[in-house]
Amino acid sequence: MAGVRAAVVRICSMMTISDQEFSDLRNLIHMRFGIKLTEQKRSFLVGRLQKLMRKLSLDTFSQYYQYLTEEKNEAALGELVDLISTNHTYFNREKDHFEYFIDIALPTVAEKLKRENLRDLRVWCAGRSSGEEPYTLLILMMEYFGPEYSSWDTGILATGISDRALTVARSAAYGSERVQQLPEYLSRKDYTPAGPGEMAVTEKVKLEATFRRFNLMNTSFSFKKPFQIIFCRNVMIYFDQPTRDALVNRHHQFNEPAYYLFIGHSETLGRSQTRYKYLQSALYKREEH
């Protein structure tokens, strides 16, 4: 009964949000982060924000919106996206992508670069990175190249908008149960105990990952060179179709011709786009022309 009473108290104490307040916040979130909140997400938004608002001594969502916009408060906006985005992931998620990466994509790129007498291998993990994906790819790359890895100009750029997720990524320490998703021969070599119930990525792997805060809603990407391989998985599920199309166009500009774009298995580029060739579920190749 105590649990039921507590739940009733929480419901009764939930803050209220007007139609205008919800519209203002929803539009701001969509404009800044591409995340499209439907009407059904109204109570979700209130539930995620009310504890923070009370901490800030803000009584209404109008005050909170003003707090976000008047000072162009980037730290506050980062705190907002941390609260409304889901950064749940784990090692070896959608493992068929990693199998394709090590069996086909990476050898294809590496052999082409060798024929051109180049060693500049560029891989980008885009969106909400807490580190599991880029570290897995780095381990696979080191496994593939073996002793030759140091002769390649490589590493991985991993970006996201959640400061909380990026902090986890830079720490490179994870619960042991999450690391267990990796094949044993990888986890045994590249992770070490880091405390009770935790494993940490080895320093040699950690040093090869560059983590940066980067918003995929930026209207232009300022990278110096395009990438041969882009992972942008389980990001576009939060976007409406125009936002997805615009992001795919920007990816296209920084994905080298004839190379790869990985997206989430619950995502699709749609039949109307012609910039990428479909290879298999959630995997595309940029057309050469």
Secondary structure as a PSIPRED ss2 file (coil, helix, strand):
# PSIPRED VFORMAT (PSIPRED V4.0)

   1 M C   1.000  0.000  0.000
   2 A H   0.000  1.000  0.000
   3 G H   0.000  1.000  0.000
   4 V H   0.000  1.000  0.000
   5 R H   0.000  1.000  0.000
   6 A H   0.000  1.000  0.000
   7 A H   0.000  1.000  0.000
   8 V H   0.000  1.000  0.000
   9 V H   0.000  1.000  0.000
  10 R H   0.000  1.000  0.000
  11 I H   0.000  1.000  0.000
  12 C H   0.000  1.000  0.000
  13 S C   1.000  0.000  0.000
  14 M C   1.000  0.000  0.000
  15 M C   1.000  0.000  0.000
  16 T C   1.000  0.000  0.000
  17 I C   1.000  0.000  0.000
  18 S C   1.000  0.000  0.000
  19 D H   0.000  1.000  0.000
  20 Q H   0.000  1.000  0.000
  21 E H   0.000  1.000  0.000
  22 F H   0.000  1.000  0.000
  23 S H   0.000  1.000  0.000
  24 D H   0.000  1.000  0.000
  25 L H   0.000  1.000  0.000
  26 R H   0.000  1.000  0.000
  27 N H   0.000  1.000  0.000
  28 L H   0.000  1.000  0.000
  29 I H   0.000  1.000  0.000
  30 H H   0.000  1.000  0.000
  31 M H   0.000  1.000  0.000
  32 R H   0.000  1.000  0.000
  33 F H   0.000  1.000  0.000
  34 G C   1.000  0.000  0.000
  35 I C   1.000  0.000  0.000
  36 K C   1.000  0.000  0.000
  37 L C   1.000  0.000  0.000
  38 T C   1.000  0.000  0.000
  39 E H   0.000  1.000  0.000
  40 Q H   0.000  1.000  0.000
  41 K H   0.000  1.000  0.000
  42 R H   0.000  1.000  0.000
  43 S H   0.000  1.000  0.000
  44 F H   0.000  1.000  0.000
  45 L H   0.000  1.000  0.000
  46 V H   0.000  1.000  0.000
  47 G H   0.000  1.000  0.000
  48 R H   0.000  1.000  0.000
  49 L H   0.000  1.000  0.000
  50 Q H   0.000  1.000  0.000
  51 K H   0.000  1.000  0.000
  52 L H   0.000  1.000  0.000
  53 M H   0.000  1.000  0.000
  54 R H   0.000  1.000  0.000
  55 K H   0.000  1.000  0.000
  56 L C   1.000  0.000  0.000
  57 S C   1.000  0.000  0.000
  58 L C   1.000  0.000  0.000
  59 D C   1.000  0.000  0.000
  60 T C   1.000  0.000  0.000
  61 F H   0.000  1.000  0.000
  62 S H   0.000  1.000  0.000
  63 Q H   0.000  1.000  0.000
  64 Y H   0.000  1.000  0.000
  65 Y H   0.000  1.000  0.000
  66 Q H   0.000  1.000  0.000
  67 Y H   0.000  1.000  0.000
  68 L H   0.000  1.000  0.000
  69 T H   0.000  1.000  0.000
  70 E C   1.000  0.000  0.000
  71 E C   1.000  0.000  0.000
  72 K C   1.000  0.000  0.000
  73 N C   1.000  0.000  0.000
  74 E H   0.000  1.000  0.000
  75 A H   0.000  1.000  0.000
  76 A H   0.000  1.000  0.000
  77 L H   0.000  1.000  0.000
  78 G H   0.000  1.000  0.000
  79 E H   0.000  1.000  0.000
  80 L H   0.000  1.000  0.000
  81 V H   0.000  1.000  0.000
  82 D H   0.000  1.000  0.000
  83 L H   0.000  1.000  0.000
  84 I H   0.000  1.000  0.000
  85 S C   1.000  0.000  0.000
  86 T C   1.000  0.000  0.000
  87 N C   1.000  0.000  0.000
  88 H C   1.000  0.000  0.000
  89 T C   1.000  0.000  0.000
  90 Y C   1.000  0.000  0.000
  91 F C   1.000  0.000  0.000
  92 N C   1.000  0.000  0.000
  93 R C   1.000  0.000  0.000
  94 E C   1.000  0.000  0.000
  95 K H   0.000  1.000  0.000
  96 D H   0.000  1.000  0.000
  97 H H   0.000  1.000  0.000
  98 F H   0.000  1.000  0.000
  99 E H   0.000  1.000  0.000
 100 Y H   0.000  1.000  0.000
 101 F H   0.000  1.000  0.000
 102 I H   0.000  1.000  0.000
 103 D H   0.000  1.000  0.000
 104 I H   0.000  1.000  0.000
 105 A H   0.000  1.000  0.000
 106 L H   0.000  1.000  0.000
 107 P H   0.000  1.000  0.000
 108 T H   0.000  1.000  0.000
 109 V H   0.000  1.000  0.000
 110 A H   0.000  1.000  0.000
 111 E H   0.000  1.000  0.000
 112 K H   0.000  1.000  0.000
 113 L H   0.000  1.000  0.000
 114 K H   0.000  1.000  0.000
 115 R H   0.000  1.000  0.000
 116 E C   1.000  0.000  0.000
 117 N C   1.000  0.000  0.000
 118 L C   1.000  0.000  0.000
 119 R C   1.000  0.000  0.000
 120 D E   0.000  0.000  1.000
 121 L C   1.000  0.000  0.000
 122 R C   1.000  0.000  0.000
 123 V E   0.000  0.000  1.000
 124 W E   0.000  0.000  1.000
 125 C E   0.000  0.000  1.000
 126 A E   0.000  0.000  1.000
 127 G C   1.000  0.000  0.000
 128 R C   1.000  0.000  0.000
 129 S C   1.000  0.000  0.000
 130 S C   1.000  0.000  0.000
 131 G C   1.000  0.000  0.000
 132 E H   0.000  1.000  0.000
 133 E H   0.000  1.000  0.000
 134 P H   0.000  1.000  0.000
 135 Y H   0.000  1.000  0.000
 136 T H   0.000  1.000  0.000
 137 L H   0.000  1.000  0.000
 138 L H   0.000  1.000  0.000
 139 I H   0.000  1.000  0.000
 140 L H   0.000  1.000  0.000
 141 M H   0.000  1.000  0.000
 142 M H   0.000  1.000  0.000
 143 E H   0.000  1.000  0.000
 144 Y H   0.000  1.000  0.000
 145 F H   0.000  1.000  0.000
 146 G H   0.000  1.000  0.000
 147 P H   0.000  1.000  0.000
 148 E H   0.000  1.000  0.000
 149 Y H   0.000  1.000  0.000
 150 S H   0.000  1.000  0.000
 151 S H   0.000  1.000  0.000
 152 W C   1.000  0.000  0.000
 153 D E   0.000  0.000  1.000
 154 T C   1.000  0.000  0.000
 155 G C   1.000  0.000  0.000
 156 I E   0.000  0.000  1.000
 157 L E   0.000  0.000  1.000
 158 A E   0.000  0.000  1.000
 159 T E   0.000  0.000  1.000
 160 G E   0.000  0.000  1.000
 161 I C   1.000  0.000  0.000
 162 S C   1.000  0.000  0.000
 163 D H   0.000  1.000  0.000
 164 R H   0.000  1.000  0.000
 165 A H   0.000  1.000  0.000
 166 L H   0.000  1.000  0.000
 167 T H   0.000  1.000  0.000
 168 V H   0.000  1.000  0.000
 169 A H   0.000  1.000  0.000
 170 R H   0.000  1.000  0.000
 171 S H   0.000  1.000  0.000
 172 A C   1.000  0.000  0.000
 173 A E   0.000  0.000  1.000
 174 Y E   0.000  0.000  1.000
 175 G E   0.000  0.000  1.000
 176 S H   0.000  1.000  0.000
 177 E H   0.000  1.000  0.000
 178 R H   0.000  1.000  0.000
 179 V H   0.000  1.000  0.000
 180 Q C   1.000  0.000  0.000
 181 Q C   1.000  0.000  0.000
 182 L C   1.000  0.000  0.000
 183 P C   1.000  0.000  0.000
 184 E H   0.000  1.000  0.000
 185 Y H   0.000  1.000  0.000
 186 L H   0.000  1.000  0.000
 187 S H   0.000  1.000  0.000
 188 R H   0.000  1.000  0.000
 189 K H   0.000  1.000  0.000
 190 D H   0.000  1.000  0.000
 191 Y E   0.000  0.000  1.000
 192 T E   0.000  0.000  1.000
 193 P E   0.000  0.000  1.000
 194 A E   0.000  0.000  1.000
 195 G E   0.000  0.000  1.000
 196 P C   1.000  0.000  0.000
 197 G C   1.000  0.000  0.000
 198 E E   0.000  0.000  1.000
 199 M E   0.000  0.000  1.000
 200 A E   0.000  0.000  1.000
 201 V E   0.000  0.000  1.000
 202 T C   1.000  0.000  0.000
 203 E H   0.000  1.000  0.000
 204 K H   0.000  1.000  0.000
 205 V H   0.000  1.000  0.000
 206 K H   0.000  1.000  0.000
 207 L C   1.000  0.000  0.000
 208 E C   1.000  0.000  0.000
 209 A E   0.000  0.000  1.000
 210 T E   0.000  0.000  1.000
 211 F E   0.000  0.000  1.000
 212 R E   0.000  0.000  1.000
 213 R E   0.000  0.000  1.000
 214 F C   1.000  0.000  0.000
 215 N C   1.000  0.000  0.000
 216 L C   1.000  0.000  0.000
 217 M C   1.000  0.000  0.000
 218 N C   1.000  0.000  0.000
 219 T C   1.000  0.000  0.000
 220 S C   1.000  0.000  0.000
 221 F C   1.000  0.000  0.000
 222 S C   1.000  0.000  0.000
 223 F C   1.000  0.000  0.000
 224 K C   1.000  0.000  0.000
 225 K C   1.000  0.000  0.000
 226 P C   1.000  0.000  0.000
 227 F E   0.000  0.000  1.000
 228 Q E   0.000  0.000  1.000
 229 I E   0.000  0.000  1.000
 230 I E   0.000  0.000  1.000
 231 F E   0.000  0.000  1.000
 232 C E   0.000  0.000  1.000
 233 R C   1.000  0.000  0.000
 234 N C   1.000  0.000  0.000
 235 V C   1.000  0.000  0.000
 236 M H   0.000  1.000  0.000
 237 I H   0.000  1.000  0.000
 238 Y H   0.000  1.000  0.000
 239 F C   1.000  0.000  0.000
 240 D C   1.000  0.000  0.000
 241 Q H   0.000  1.000  0.000
 242 P H   0.000  1.000  0.000
 243 T H   0.000  1.000  0.000
 244 R H   0.000  1.000  0.000
 245 D H   0.000  1.000  0.000
 246 A H   0.000  1.000  0.000
 247 L H   0.000  1.000  0.000
 248 V H   0.000  1.000  0.000
 249 N H   0.000  1.000  0.000
 250 R H   0.000  1.000  0.000
 251 H H   0.000  1.000  0.000
 252 H H   0.000  1.000  0.000
 253 Q H   0.000  1.000  0.000
 254 F C   1.000  0.000  0.000
 255 N E   0.000  0.000  1.000
 256 E E   0.000  0.000  1.000
 257 P E   0.000  0.000  1.000
 258 A E   0.000  0.000  1.000
 259 Y E   0.000  0.000  1.000
 260 Y E   0.000  0.000  1.000
 261 L E   0.000  0.000  1.000
 262 F E   0.000  0.000  1.000
 263 I E   0.000  0.000  1.000
 264 G C   1.000  0.000  0.000
 265 H C   1.000  0.000  0.000
 266 S C   1.000  0.000  0.000
 267 E C   1.000  0.000  0.000
 268 T C   1.000  0.000  0.000
 269 L C   1.000  0.000  0.000
 270 G C   1.000  0.000  0.000
 271 R C   1.000  0.000  0.000
 272 S C   1.000  0.000  0.000
 273 Q C   1.000  0.000  0.000
 274 T C   1.000  0.000  0.000
 275 R C   1.000  0.000  0.000
 276 Y E   0.000  0.000  1.000
 277 K E   0.000  0.000  1.000
 278 Y E   0.000  0.000  1.000
 279 L E   0.000  0.000  1.000
 280 Q E   0.000  0.000  1.000
 281 S C   1.000  0.000  0.000
 282 A C   1.000  0.000  0.000
 283 L E   0.000  0.000  1.000
 284 Y E   0.000  0.000  1.000
 285 K E   0.000  0.000  1.000
 286 R E   0.000  0.000  1.000
 287 E C   1.000  0.000  0.000
 288 E C   1.000  0.000  0.000
 289 H C   1.000  0.000  0.000
